[in-house]
């Protein structure tokens, strides 16, 4: 039975939901900071570190493997656990966001690809598509949850 | 063709009768406060298992809480 005598009236699922989101955010923040730091340290002296370098400069193998393990193992485990604890309203909101993400990729890539073939745009860059997918999915998820 | 059903419910009234906040009701149902708000405002229809949990919490049959405005014909 849910104990509501404490000041925090959230149920166990909601507490677990918030814990896992905080954990994901913390790992994402640390990974981003580490990526920026390693990119900066790995840049040869004398070469200007522009914003593209964070995304495209070579990384030390150990760091690339570490990041791949975080994204390929740790984040999926946290995501699986999150999907197990989240309530049905948020699950629906997340699915709406996932559908919007799918269409963002499914439609934007061919549009960009056709325009590239016509000479109007550079080749499709996955960083932009990936970023757009995450942003659209997150906006729709939050809109469906809070609006 | 399937018709979109406009579901009404008495959740807000039942909650107010017990002086519960949305957060308190959410805690008792183990869902988020946003879920309670979405159900109360008709933006989200709960699943059958959650509807049964709501019915048990208020000690009422589901059809006394939720109404699909079907006239029975």
Backbone of each chain as ProteinMPNN parsed JSONL, in Angstrom:
{"seq_chain_A": "XXXXXXXXXXXXXXXXXXXXXXXXXXXXXXXXXXXXXXXXXXXXXXXXXXXXXXXXXXXXXXXXXXXXXXXXXXXXXXXXXXXXXXXXXXXXXXXXXXXXXXXXXXXXXXXXXXXXXXXXXXXXXXXXXXXXXXXXXXXXXXXXXXX", "coords_chain_A": {"N_chain_A": [[0.857, -1.202, 0.0], [0.526, 2.217, -0.781], [2.391, 4.591, 0.951], [1.273, 7.502, 2.213], [1.876, 9.195, 4.186], [4.214, 10.539, 4.337], [5.851, 13.598, 3.2], [6.358, 13.547, 0.507], [4.219, 12.708, -1.889], [4.285, 11.118, -4.085], [3.775, 8.105, -5.914], [5.33, 4.783, -5.84], [6.08, 4.08, -8.484], [6.24, 6.527, -9.811], [8.259, 7.782, -8.392], [10.388, 6.086, -9.012], [10.45, 6.489, -11.759], [11.252, 9.227, -11.878], [13.745, 9.025, -10.635], [15.156, 7.421, -12.476], [15.082, 9.018, -14.76], [16.585, 11.177, -13.854], [19.008, 9.892, -13.455], [19.62, 9.136, -16.113], [19.815, 11.692, -17.257], [21.975, 12.698, -15.791], [24.042, 10.926, -16.558], [24.064, 11.472, -19.303], [24.801, 14.185, -19.259], [27.358, 14.04, -18.041], [28.641, 12.464, -19.956], [28.552, 14.151, -22.174], [30.102, 16.284, -21.261], [32.525, 14.953, -20.855], [33.037, 14.179, -23.482], [33.392, 16.666, -24.754], [35.628, 17.563, -23.337], [37.598, 15.556, -23.883], [37.718, 15.804, -26.651], [38.777, 18.347, -26.832], [41.274, 18.041, -25.523], [42.422, 16.159, -27.191], [42.828, 17.471, -29.54], [45.24, 18.451, -31.856], [48.0, 20.569, -31.009], [47.926, 23.974, -31.942], [45.994, 23.649, -33.812], [42.878, 24.984, -34.535], [40.09, 24.653, -32.389], [37.053, 24.124, -33.464], [33.393, 24.246, -33.386], [32.564, 22.045, -34.793], [34.5, 20.162, -34.326], [33.976, 18.825, -31.953], [32.112, 17.0, -32.74], [33.243, 15.647, -34.878], [36.016, 15.18, -34.686], [38.814, 12.838, -34.384], [38.754, 10.284, -31.837], [40.382, 9.028, -28.847], [40.897, 5.472, -28.779], [40.165, 4.036, -26.425], [38.387, 5.794, -25.228], [36.39, 6.055, -27.129], [35.386, 3.436, -27.094], [34.464, 3.325, -24.473], [32.386, 5.284, -24.53], [30.764, 4.089, -26.436], [29.982, 1.832, -25.015], [28.542, 3.02, -22.94], [26.401, 4.175, -24.39], [25.495, 1.968, -25.769], [24.99, -0.054, -23.934], [24.578, 0.765, -21.155], [22.654, 2.906, -21.278], [20.505, 1.62, -22.763], [19.781, -0.323, -20.782], [18.894, 1.297, -18.657], [16.792, 2.567, -20.009], [15.111, 0.376, -20.583], [14.372, -0.345, -17.987], [13.055, 2.006, -17.264], [10.862, 2.018, -19.009], [9.473, -0.062, -17.841], [8.611, 0.928, -15.395], [7.198, 3.25, -15.784], [4.159, 5.212, -15.824], [0.912, 4.618, -17.448], [-0.094, 6.843, -18.827], [2.132, 8.488, -19.3], [3.565, 6.656, -20.795], [2.033, 6.537, -23.093], [2.322, 9.178, -23.956], [5.049, 9.157, -24.489], [5.139, 7.294, -26.554], [3.741, 8.675, -28.542], [5.618, 10.685, -28.982], [7.669, 9.078, -29.963], [6.573, 8.175, -32.361], [6.382, 10.593, -33.722], [9.103, 11.137, -33.889], [9.918, 9.033, -35.546], [8.624, 9.715, -37.99], [9.914, 12.111, -38.451], [12.51, 11.284, -39.154], [11.925, 9.465, -41.218], [10.755, 11.064, -43.16], [12.346, 13.386, -43.419], [14.881, 12.538, -44.257], [14.637, 11.39, -46.965], [13.697, 13.752, -48.227], [15.847, 15.543, -47.869], [17.783, 13.996, -49.182], [16.852, 13.904, -51.851], [17.046, 16.611, -52.461], [19.781, 16.917, -52.188], [20.646, 15.327, -54.295], [19.72, 16.855, -56.341], [21.429, 18.911, -56.181], [21.037, 20.973, -54.428], [21.565, 20.854, -51.727], [24.094, 19.904, -49.251], [25.465, 16.504, -48.811], [23.378, 14.169, -46.93], [23.534, 14.644, -43.473], [24.136, 12.801, -40.695], [24.238, 13.716, -38.071], [22.608, 15.977, -37.895], [20.123, 14.938, -38.563], [19.797, 13.065, -36.526], [19.833, 14.743, -34.28], [17.533, 16.304, -34.829], [15.623, 14.296, -34.694], [15.75, 13.566, -31.963], [15.038, 16.004, -30.74], [12.442, 16.578, -31.772], [11.047, 14.287, -30.885], [11.305, 14.587, -28.088], [10.023, 17.054, -27.628], [7.369, 16.514, -28.428], [6.748, 14.416, -26.679], [6.943, 15.741, -24.14], [5.004, 17.716, -24.541], [2.664, 16.157, -24.85], [2.599, 15.029, -22.36], [2.479, 17.166, -20.476], [0.839, 19.244, -21.479]], "CA_chain_A": [[0.0, 0.0, 0.0], [1.314, 3.437, -0.879], [2.422, 5.362, 2.191], [1.128, 8.924, 1.888], [2.078, 9.975, 5.394], [5.367, 11.4, 4.141], [5.524, 14.788, 2.409], [6.399, 13.172, -0.907], [3.025, 11.877, -2.114], [4.42, 10.348, -5.319], [3.762, 6.657, -5.763], [6.647, 4.179, -6.102], [6.418, 4.116, -9.911], [6.614, 7.899, -10.182], [9.59, 8.033, -7.807], [11.371, 5.344, -9.824], [10.491, 7.216, -13.036], [12.077, 10.434, -11.723], [15.125, 8.587, -10.347], [15.793, 6.928, -13.704], [15.287, 10.167, -15.655], [17.709, 11.938, -13.303], [20.206, 9.102, -13.735], [19.904, 9.296, -17.55], [20.273, 13.072, -17.477], [23.313, 12.804, -15.201], [24.98, 10.198, -17.425], [24.154, 12.237, -20.554], [25.569, 15.402, -18.984], [28.763, 13.658, -17.834], [29.174, 11.985, -21.239], [28.756, 15.337, -23.014], [31.25, 17.009, -20.713], [33.724, 14.142, -21.137], [33.277, 14.242, -24.935], [33.957, 17.986, -25.064], [36.974, 17.637, -22.747], [38.509, 14.679, -24.63], [37.894, 16.41, -27.978], [39.674, 19.503, -26.658], [42.612, 17.547, -25.18], [42.951, 15.37, -28.314], [43.083, 18.324, -30.706], [46.665, 18.796, -31.936], [48.303, 21.974, -30.693], [48.011, 24.838, -33.108], [44.795, 23.546, -34.64], [41.752, 25.644, -33.89], [38.993, 23.735, -32.048], [35.756, 24.728, -33.753], [32.294, 23.461, -32.811], [32.476, 20.776, -35.523], [35.495, 19.207, -33.83], [33.352, 18.012, -30.905], [31.344, 15.927, -33.385], [33.92, 14.934, -35.97], [37.458, 14.91, -34.508], [39.09, 11.469, -33.926], [38.801, 10.106, -30.379], [41.193, 7.876, -28.436], [40.101, 4.251, -28.879], [39.568, 3.672, -25.126], [37.245, 6.673, -24.946], [35.325, 5.689, -28.078], [34.774, 2.19, -26.6], [33.711, 3.678, -23.248], [31.152, 5.964, -24.925], [29.916, 3.103, -27.114], [29.392, 0.983, -23.968], [27.515, 3.819, -22.242], [25.218, 4.321, -25.259], [25.03, 0.667, -26.277], [24.637, -0.993, -22.863], [24.037, 1.405, -19.942], [21.411, 3.641, -21.591], [19.406, 0.673, -23.01], [19.33, -0.949, -19.528], [18.099, 2.311, -17.949], [15.552, 2.762, -20.783], [14.252, -0.797, -20.368], [13.832, -0.227, -16.629], [12.123, 3.143, -17.268], [9.609, 1.594, -19.648], [8.805, -0.981, -16.933], [8.042, 1.594, -14.216], [6.468, 4.48, -16.11], [2.701, 4.998, -15.841], [0.371, 4.445, -18.803], [-0.273, 8.146, -19.479], [3.438, 8.896, -19.817], [3.932, 5.694, -21.848], [1.321, 6.985, -24.302], [2.974, 10.419, -24.401], [6.346, 8.785, -25.055], [4.882, 6.645, -27.854], [3.427, 9.75, -29.501], [6.898, 11.294, -29.316], [8.431, 8.126, -30.78], [5.977, 8.189, -33.705], [6.814, 11.855, -34.34], [10.527, 10.952, -34.213], [9.996, 8.153, -36.715], [8.276, 10.467, -39.207], [10.96, 13.112, -38.683], [13.588, 10.631, -39.895], [11.411, 8.824, -42.437], [10.419, 12.071, -44.171], [13.386, 14.394, -43.661], [16.03, 11.969, -44.975], [14.432, 11.428, -48.42], [13.612, 15.144, -48.708], [17.221, 16.036, -47.938], [18.493, 13.184, -50.179], [16.452, 14.376, -53.181], [17.608, 17.949, -52.664], [21.22, 16.728, -52.408], [20.843, 14.826, -55.668], [19.46, 17.98, -57.235], [22.505, 19.893, -56.039], [20.625, 22.11, -53.602], [22.05, 20.698, -50.349], [25.197, 18.939, -49.096], [24.953, 15.161, -48.495], [22.659, 14.034, -45.648], [24.442, 14.546, -42.328], [23.335, 12.091, -39.702], [24.168, 14.457, -36.801], [21.446, 16.866, -37.941], [18.914, 14.109, -38.541], [19.715, 12.488, -35.173], [19.446, 15.84, -33.387], [16.127, 16.645, -35.088], [14.808, 13.181, -34.186], [15.68, 13.661, -30.499], [14.323, 17.225, -30.34], [11.009, 16.419, -32.086], [10.504, 13.273, -29.969], [11.229, 15.135, -26.728], [8.998, 18.116, -27.576], [6.038, 15.883, -28.483], [6.604, 13.673, -25.414], [6.645, 16.685, -23.056], [3.721, 18.362, -24.852], [1.585, 15.206, -24.569], [2.541, 14.758, -20.927], [2.183, 18.323, -19.622], [-0.121, 20.228, -22.014]], "C_chain_A": [[0.891, 1.249, 0.0], [1.232, 4.229, 0.424], [2.384, 6.849, 1.847], [1.362, 9.806, 3.109], [3.284, 10.906, 5.252], [4.979, 12.578, 3.256], [5.514, 14.48, 0.92], [5.249, 12.208, -1.186], [3.137, 11.047, -3.387], [4.396, 8.854, -5.008], [5.127, 6.079, -6.114], [7.052, 4.232, -7.57], [6.911, 5.496, -10.321], [7.986, 8.242, -9.614], [10.669, 7.338, -8.629], [11.556, 6.022, -11.178], [11.442, 8.418, -12.926], [13.534, 10.083, -11.439], [15.852, 8.198, -11.633], [16.033, 8.065, -14.7], [16.476, 11.0, -15.189], [19.02, 11.212, -13.595], [20.61, 9.243, -15.204], [20.463, 10.675, -17.842], [21.691, 13.252, -16.967], [24.348, 12.128, -16.089], [25.174, 10.958, -18.738], [24.999, 13.486, -20.385], [27.053, 15.098, -18.828], [29.404, 13.221, -19.145], [29.461, 13.171, -22.16], [29.973, 16.131, -22.581], [32.549, 16.273, -21.037], [34.076, 14.224, -22.619], [33.929, 15.564, -25.313], [35.392, 18.079, -24.559], [37.977, 16.812, -23.557], [38.76, 15.249, -26.027], [38.888, 17.563, -27.908], [41.113, 19.032, -26.436], [43.25, 16.839, -26.377], [43.28, 16.214, -29.533], [44.565, 18.708, -30.754], [46.884, 20.28, -31.683], [48.436, 22.775, -31.983], [46.784, 24.742, -33.997], [43.616, 24.146, -33.867], [40.628, 24.635, -33.637], [37.663, 24.435, -32.33], [34.643, 23.79, -33.256], [32.126, 22.112, -33.52], [33.391, 19.711, -34.945], [34.9, 18.297, -32.756], [32.632, 16.813, -31.524], [32.188, 15.065, -34.321], [35.384, 14.591, -35.718], [37.666, 13.477, -34.016], [39.174, 11.413, -32.396], [39.79, 8.987, -30.058], [40.306, 6.622, -28.399], [39.418, 3.899, -27.559], [38.316, 4.505, -24.84], [36.066, 6.347, -25.873], [34.61, 4.419, -27.603], [33.93, 2.471, -25.355], [32.369, 4.322, -23.602], [30.186, 4.991, -25.621], [29.245, 2.19, -26.085], [28.293, 1.734, -23.212], [26.243, 3.853, -23.085], [24.627, 2.979, -25.691], [24.573, -0.286, -25.203], [23.938, -0.274, -21.704], [22.7, 2.091, -20.233], [20.262, 2.68, -21.948], [18.883, 0.005, -21.738], [18.453, 0.028, -18.745], [16.756, 2.507, -18.664], [14.579, 1.603, -20.553], [13.58, -0.698, -19.006], [12.774, 0.893, -16.584], [10.783, 2.74, -17.882], [8.817, 0.639, -18.761], [8.088, -0.242, -15.801], [7.103, 2.754, -14.568], [4.957, 4.225, -16.181], [2.157, 5.08, -17.273], [0.181, 5.769, -19.544], [1.056, 8.613, -20.082], [3.892, 7.948, -20.926], [3.29, 6.108, -23.17], [1.971, 8.248, -24.875], [4.299, 10.1, -25.08], [6.168, 8.132, -26.424], [4.528, 7.682, -28.915], [4.714, 10.441, -29.952], [7.718, 10.394, -30.229], [7.893, 8.096, -32.212], [6.409, 9.464, -34.446], [8.29, 11.771, -34.742], [10.686, 10.116, -35.473], [9.703, 8.936, -37.998], [9.304, 11.551, -39.51], [12.084, 12.517, -39.522], [13.082, 10.129, -41.245], [11.108, 9.835, -43.534], [11.583, 13.015, -44.478], [14.552, 13.828, -44.471], [15.778, 11.936, -46.49], [14.317, 12.836, -48.99], [15.004, 15.717, -48.903], [17.993, 15.327, -49.082], [18.156, 13.65, -51.604], [17.072, 15.745, -53.48], [19.124, 17.89, -52.86], [21.477, 16.273, -53.844], [20.569, 15.921, -56.7], [20.481, 19.094, -57.108], [22.163, 21.058, -55.138], [21.185, 22.052, -52.184], [23.286, 19.806, -50.327], [24.627, 17.552, -48.782], [24.291, 15.118, -47.118], [23.675, 13.845, -44.527], [23.66, 13.976, -41.163], [23.239, 12.854, -38.389], [22.924, 15.348, -36.752], [20.142, 16.075, -37.861], [18.704, 13.541, -37.141], [19.251, 13.554, -34.17], [17.976, 16.202, -33.55], [15.203, 15.559, -34.538], [14.642, 13.289, -32.668], [14.843, 14.862, -30.06], [12.823, 17.059, -30.579], [10.366, 15.417, -31.116], [10.318, 13.826, -28.57], [10.131, 16.183, -26.607], [7.602, 17.499, -27.56], [5.758, 15.121, -27.19], [6.193, 14.637, -24.288], [5.308, 17.379, -23.28], [2.561, 17.431, -24.483], [1.48, 14.902, -23.076], [1.995, 15.956, -20.146], [1.089, 19.242, -20.154], [-1.563, 19.783, -21.779]], "O_chain_A": [[1.893, 1.304, 0.712], [0.144, 4.501, 0.933], [3.326, 7.391, 1.27], [1.088, 11.006, 3.082], [3.381, 11.922, 5.94], [3.917, 12.572, 2.634], [4.754, 15.08, 0.16], [5.287, 11.047, -0.78], [2.193, 10.342, -3.745], [4.92, 8.402, -3.99], [5.99, 6.792, -6.626], [8.23, 4.408, -7.88], [7.873, 5.625, -11.078], [8.785, 8.912, -10.27], [11.722, 7.912, -8.909], [12.674, 6.119, -11.685], [12.321, 8.604, -13.768], [14.448, 10.747, -11.93], [16.999, 8.584, -11.858], [17.047, 8.086, -15.397], [17.274, 11.471, -15.999], [20.021, 11.84, -13.94], [21.784, 9.442, -15.515], [21.445, 10.824, -18.57], [22.517, 13.882, -17.626], [25.412, 12.691, -16.346], [26.294, 11.079, -19.233], [25.814, 13.816, -21.247], [27.903, 15.786, -19.393], [30.556, 13.554, -19.423], [30.484, 13.199, -22.844], [30.766, 16.59, -23.403], [33.54, 16.883, -21.44], [35.247, 14.324, -22.983], [34.887, 15.599, -26.084], [36.269, 18.599, -25.249], [39.065, 17.289, -23.881], [39.881, 15.187, -26.532], [39.725, 17.739, -28.793], [42.048, 19.536, -27.059], [44.465, 16.903, -26.565], [43.936, 15.738, -30.459], [45.088, 19.242, -29.776], [46.082, 21.127, -32.077], [48.988, 22.303, -32.977], [46.539, 25.616, -34.829], [43.402, 23.841, -32.694], [40.253, 23.868, -34.524], [37.202, 25.244, -31.525], [34.913, 22.691, -32.772], [31.615, 21.156, -32.937], [33.114, 18.516, -35.048], [35.275, 17.128, -32.656], [32.549, 15.746, -30.916], [31.884, 13.891, -34.533], [35.954, 13.788, -36.458], [36.811, 12.94, -33.312], [39.606, 12.367, -31.75], [40.019, 8.102, -30.882], [39.13, 6.69, -28.04], [38.25, 3.512, -27.546], [37.329, 4.011, -24.294], [34.908, 6.362, -25.458], [33.386, 4.322, -27.691], [32.834, 1.934, -25.197], [31.336, 3.953, -23.044], [28.971, 5.052, -25.429], [28.084, 1.814, -26.251], [27.25, 1.167, -22.886], [25.148, 3.598, -22.584], [23.428, 2.864, -25.943], [23.846, -1.235, -25.493], [22.835, -0.656, -21.313], [21.724, 1.879, -19.512], [19.141, 2.892, -21.486], [17.679, -0.217, -21.612], [17.402, -0.352, -18.229], [15.711, 2.602, -18.019], [13.383, 1.814, -20.355], [12.379, -0.933, -18.876], [11.732, 0.744, -15.946], [9.718, 3.069, -17.359], [7.6, 0.537, -18.913], [7.072, -0.721, -15.297], [6.306, 3.184, -13.734], [4.531, 3.133, -16.559], [2.84, 5.544, -18.186], [0.286, 5.806, -20.77], [1.103, 9.073, -21.223], [4.528, 8.378, -21.888], [3.916, 6.038, -24.228], [2.15, 8.383, -26.085], [4.639, 10.685, -26.109], [6.946, 8.383, -27.344], [4.968, 7.575, -30.059], [4.89, 10.745, -31.132], [8.381, 10.869, -31.151], [8.666, 8.003, -33.165], [6.754, 9.426, -35.627], [8.682, 12.267, -35.798], [11.48, 10.442, -36.355], [10.445, 8.834, -38.975], [9.544, 11.88, -40.672], [12.56, 13.139, -40.472], [13.719, 10.337, -42.277], [11.192, 9.504, -44.717], [11.795, 13.402, -45.627], [15.149, 14.54, -45.279], [16.626, 12.411, -47.246], [14.779, 13.097, -50.101], [15.315, 16.296, -49.944], [18.739, 15.955, -49.834], [19.039, 13.776, -52.452], [17.551, 16.005, -54.584], [19.692, 18.697, -53.596], [22.388, 16.758, -54.516], [21.125, 15.904, -57.798], [20.42, 20.093, -57.824], [22.911, 22.034, -55.079], [21.273, 23.078, -51.51], [23.515, 19.038, -51.261], [23.431, 17.428, -48.515], [24.603, 15.929, -46.246], [24.562, 12.996, -44.615], [22.677, 14.554, -40.7], [22.269, 12.676, -37.652], [22.271, 15.464, -35.715], [19.19, 16.476, -37.191], [17.585, 13.531, -36.627], [18.392, 13.299, -33.326], [17.255, 16.385, -32.569], [14.141, 15.853, -33.989], [13.54, 13.125, -32.146], [14.041, 14.763, -29.132], [12.019, 17.36, -29.697], [9.281, 15.663, -30.591], [9.298, 13.572, -27.929], [9.396, 16.213, -25.62], [6.749, 17.91, -26.774], [4.646, 15.179, -26.666], [5.223, 14.387, -23.573], [4.559, 17.608, -22.33], [1.586, 17.868, -23.872], [0.406, 14.56, -22.582], [1.153, 15.793, -19.262], [0.462, 19.956, -19.371], [-2.497, 20.487, -22.163]]}, "seq_chain_B": "XXXXXXXXXXXXXXXXXXXXXXXXXXXXXXXXXXXXXXXXXXXXXXXXXXXXXXXXXXXXXXXXXXXXXXXXX", "coords_chain_B": {"N_chain_B": [[-17.825, 2.269, -39.684], [-15.706, 3.364, -37.032], [-16.794, 5.212, -34.248], [-15.605, 8.161, -32.629], [-15.453, 8.151, -29.188], [-16.745, 10.268, -26.745], [-15.648, 10.492, -23.7], [-16.839, 10.942, -20.435], [-16.125, 11.808, -17.008], [-16.311, 11.454, -13.361], [-14.232, 12.024, -11.771], [-12.914, 14.31, -10.748], [-14.843, 15.456, -9.082], [-15.295, 13.391, -7.224], [-12.79, 13.248, -6.083], [-12.589, 15.79, -4.959], [-14.583, 15.624, -3.045], [-13.355, 14.102, -1.154], [-11.372, 15.688, -0.312], [-8.867, 15.487, -1.525], [-5.784, 16.244, -3.057], [-4.687, 16.561, -6.519], [-2.161, 15.456, -6.658], [-2.124, 13.816, -4.419], [-4.131, 11.953, -4.998], [-2.949, 10.867, -7.247], [-0.723, 9.644, -6.085], [-1.995, 7.651, -4.584], [-3.019, 6.099, -6.61], [-0.775, 5.345, -7.851], [0.204, 6.696, -10.145], [1.27, 9.434, -12.277], [0.896, 12.95, -11.343], [0.216, 14.408, -13.541], [-1.081, 12.512, -15.061], [-3.455, 12.094, -13.639], [-4.57, 14.658, -13.885], [-4.884, 14.748, -16.687], [-6.788, 12.758, -17.064], [-8.943, 13.755, -15.59], [-9.558, 16.061, -17.029], [-10.404, 15.032, -19.371], [-8.597, 14.54, -21.382], [-7.241, 12.24, -21.555], [-8.041, 8.854, -21.644], [-8.309, 6.374, -19.213], [-6.715, 3.099, -19.049], [-8.353, -0.134, -18.939], [-7.432, -1.691, -16.639], [-6.458, 0.463, -15.0], [-8.78, 1.947, -14.705], [-10.292, 0.149, -13.202], [-8.731, 0.142, -10.873], [-9.19, 2.744, -10.035], [-11.937, 2.593, -9.577], [-11.986, 0.728, -7.457], [-10.585, 2.196, -5.508], [-12.328, 4.316, -4.968], [-14.424, 2.844, -4.181], [-16.558, 2.117, -5.896], [-18.58, 1.073, -8.711], [-17.171, 0.946, -12.03], [-18.776, 2.143, -13.998], [-20.133, 4.079, -12.616], [-18.373, 6.042, -12.321], [-17.166, 6.588, -14.77], [-18.499, 7.684, -17.89], [-19.733, 6.976, -20.993], [-21.634, 8.28, -22.337], [-23.47, 6.847, -23.738], [-26.647, 6.04, -24.93], [-27.876, 3.611, -24.528], [-29.379, 2.34, -26.467]], "CA_chain_B": [[-16.756, 3.181, -39.235], [-15.73, 3.496, -35.58], [-17.011, 6.579, -33.81], [-14.806, 8.636, -31.487], [-16.34, 8.245, -28.02], [-16.406, 11.351, -25.835], [-15.826, 9.913, -22.364], [-16.881, 11.884, -19.307], [-15.919, 11.113, -15.734], [-16.589, 12.234, -12.147], [-13.039, 11.891, -10.93], [-12.607, 15.566, -10.056], [-15.843, 15.619, -8.022], [-15.03, 12.381, -6.197], [-11.543, 13.648, -5.402], [-12.883, 16.973, -4.136], [-15.383, 15.182, -1.891], [-12.438, 13.518, -0.161], [-10.333, 16.693, -0.036], [-7.565, 15.028, -1.994], [-5.186, 16.984, -4.178], [-4.363, 15.685, -7.655], [-0.931, 14.714, -6.333], [-2.458, 12.769, -3.445], [-4.836, 10.893, -5.728], [-1.955, 10.211, -8.107], [0.064, 8.757, -5.228], [-2.826, 6.494, -4.214], [-3.201, 5.258, -7.806], [0.581, 5.086, -8.366], [0.421, 7.306, -11.465], [1.753, 10.807, -12.11], [-0.142, 13.973, -11.176], [-0.209, 14.784, -14.894], [-2.037, 11.497, -15.526], [-4.75, 12.407, -12.991], [-5.077, 15.871, -14.527], [-5.323, 14.425, -18.056], [-8.048, 11.985, -16.98], [-9.998, 14.667, -15.116], [-9.919, 17.034, -18.068], [-10.879, 14.299, -20.538], [-7.586, 14.456, -22.443], [-6.72, 10.87, -21.592], [-8.933, 7.825, -21.081], [-7.465, 5.353, -18.588], [-6.891, 1.708, -19.474], [-9.292, -0.876, -18.095], [-6.855, -1.949, -15.304], [-6.414, 1.677, -14.179], [-10.176, 2.279, -14.381], [-10.677, -0.73, -12.083], [-8.04, 0.633, -9.658], [-9.914, 3.951, -9.621], [-13.209, 2.12, -9.019], [-11.725, 0.118, -6.133], [-10.182, 3.247, -4.577], [-13.526, 5.075, -4.567], [-15.438, 1.843, -3.803], [-17.693, 2.321, -6.81], [-18.408, 0.436, -10.019], [-16.565, 1.827, -13.033], [-19.776, 2.925, -14.755], [-20.588, 5.233, -11.826], [-17.306, 7.058, -12.397], [-16.97, 6.931, -16.183], [-19.733, 7.667, -18.668], [-19.447, 7.182, -22.428], [-22.818, 8.989, -22.84], [-24.226, 5.965, -24.632], [-28.024, 6.055, -24.401], [-28.334, 2.243, -24.264], [-30.184, 1.771, -27.562]], "C_chain_B": [[-16.888, 3.402, -37.724], [-15.867, 4.957, -35.184], [-16.09, 6.925, -32.651], [-15.758, 8.832, -30.31], [-15.844, 9.358, -27.101], [-16.698, 10.875, -24.416], [-15.825, 11.0, -21.293], [-16.584, 11.103, -18.026], [-16.123, 12.055, -14.554], [-15.382, 12.272, -11.222], [-12.769, 13.156, -10.104], [-13.564, 15.77, -8.863], [-15.549, 14.646, -6.878], [-13.775, 12.726, -5.395], [-11.805, 14.821, -4.468], [-13.688, 16.588, -2.901], [-14.517, 14.616, -0.768], [-11.304, 14.476, 0.215], [-8.932, 16.209, -0.423], [-7.072, 15.976, -3.084], [-4.954, 15.998, -5.327], [-3.135, 14.833, -7.34], [-1.218, 13.562, -5.378], [-3.183, 11.601, -4.122], [-3.856, 10.125, -6.618], [-1.119, 9.225, -7.303], [-0.711, 7.501, -4.864], [-3.024, 5.542, -5.388], [-1.86, 4.82, -8.403], [0.714, 5.486, -9.837], [0.926, 8.73, -11.22], [0.581, 11.768, -11.901], [-0.674, 14.395, -12.545], [-1.228, 13.782, -15.446], [-3.418, 11.775, -14.942], [-5.374, 13.628, -13.661], [-5.62, 15.567, -15.928], [-6.628, 13.636, -18.046], [-9.199, 12.915, -16.58], [-10.477, 15.608, -16.212], [-10.356, 16.356, -19.377], [-9.876, 14.203, -21.67], [-7.051, 13.039, -22.58], [-7.74, 9.94, -20.947], [-8.08, 6.713, -20.498], [-7.718, 3.973, -19.19], [-7.899, 1.033, -18.544], [-8.688, -1.199, -16.72], [-6.813, -0.701, -14.417], [-7.827, 2.104, -13.792], [-10.667, 1.411, -13.218], [-10.007, -0.284, -10.783], [-8.762, 1.857, -9.115], [-11.239, 3.546, -8.959], [-13.025, 1.531, -7.622], [-11.385, 1.188, -5.11], [-11.407, 4.012, -4.064], [-14.688, 4.157, -4.167], [-16.725, 2.041, -4.595], [-17.486, 1.488, -8.061], [-17.882, 1.45, -11.049], [-17.61, 2.72, -13.702], [-20.385, 4.059, -13.936], [-19.546, 6.35, -11.835], [-17.138, 7.546, -13.831], [-18.269, 6.77, -16.948], [-19.391, 7.93, -20.135], [-20.637, 7.834, -23.141], [-23.575, 8.165, -23.875], [-25.638, 5.849, -24.064], [-28.613, 4.656, -24.217], [-29.149, 1.637, -25.36], [-29.365, 0.83, -28.414]], "O_chain_B": [[-17.983, 3.596, -37.196], [-15.165, 5.827, -35.7], [-15.824, 6.086, -31.791], [-16.738, 9.572, -30.405], [-14.672, 9.389, -26.725], [-17.85, 10.858, -23.982], [-14.941, 11.855, -21.249], [-16.77, 9.887, -17.971], [-16.112, 13.277, -14.705], [-15.513, 12.525, -10.025], [-12.441, 13.081, -8.92], [-13.15, 16.198, -7.786], [-15.555, 15.032, -5.709], [-13.718, 12.518, -4.183], [-11.315, 14.855, -3.339], [-13.495, 17.162, -1.829], [-14.892, 14.645, 0.404], [-10.396, 14.117, 0.964], [-7.95, 16.487, 0.265], [-7.846, 16.445, -3.918], [-5.012, 14.782, -5.147], [-3.066, 13.657, -7.697], [-0.644, 12.48, -5.498], [-2.895, 10.432, -3.862], [-3.924, 8.9, -6.728], [-0.835, 8.118, -7.76], [-0.147, 6.407, -4.838], [-3.177, 4.335, -5.201], [-1.819, 4.026, -9.342], [1.251, 4.742, -10.658], [0.997, 9.174, -10.075], [-0.564, 11.456, -12.23], [-1.857, 14.701, -12.696], [-2.125, 14.153, -16.203], [-4.425, 11.704, -15.645], [-6.566, 13.632, -13.968], [-6.68, 16.062, -16.311], [-7.476, 13.822, -18.918], [-10.284, 12.864, -17.159], [-11.667, 15.911, -16.305], [-10.641, 17.031, -20.366], [-10.232, 13.833, -22.788], [-6.473, 12.683, -23.608], [-8.235, 10.201, -19.851], [-7.223, 6.161, -21.188], [-8.776, 3.709, -19.759], [-8.249, 1.571, -17.494], [-9.366, -1.003, -15.711], [-7.095, -0.783, -13.221], [-8.049, 2.572, -12.675], [-11.383, 1.898, -12.344], [-10.624, -0.322, -9.718], [-8.932, 2.005, -7.905], [-11.614, 4.085, -7.917], [-13.813, 1.803, -6.717], [-11.836, 1.113, -3.967], [-11.506, 4.317, -2.875], [-15.785, 4.623, -3.858], [-17.82, 2.12, -4.037], [-16.347, 1.219, -8.443], [-18.125, 2.652, -10.939], [-17.365, 3.902, -13.944], [-21.078, 4.913, -14.488], [-19.82, 7.47, -11.404], [-16.989, 8.742, -14.085], [-19.044, 5.846, -16.697], [-18.833, 8.974, -20.475], [-20.662, 7.935, -24.367], [-24.23, 8.705, -24.766], [-25.817, 5.593, -22.873], [-29.759, 4.535, -23.785], [-29.593, 0.497, -25.215], [-29.88, 0.263, -29.378]]}, "name": "protein", "num_of_chains": 2, "seq": "XXXXXXXXXXXXXXXXXXXXXXXXXXXXXXXXXXXXXXXXXXXXXXXXXXXXXXXXXXXXXXXXXXXXXXXXXXXXXXXXXXXXXXXXXXXXXXXXXXXXXXXXXXXXXXXXXXXXXXXXXXXXXXXXXXXXXXXXXXXXXXXXXXXXXXXXXXXXXXXXXXXXXXXXXXXXXXXXXXXXXXXXXXXXXXXXXXXXXXXXXXXXXXXXXXXXXXXXXXXX"}
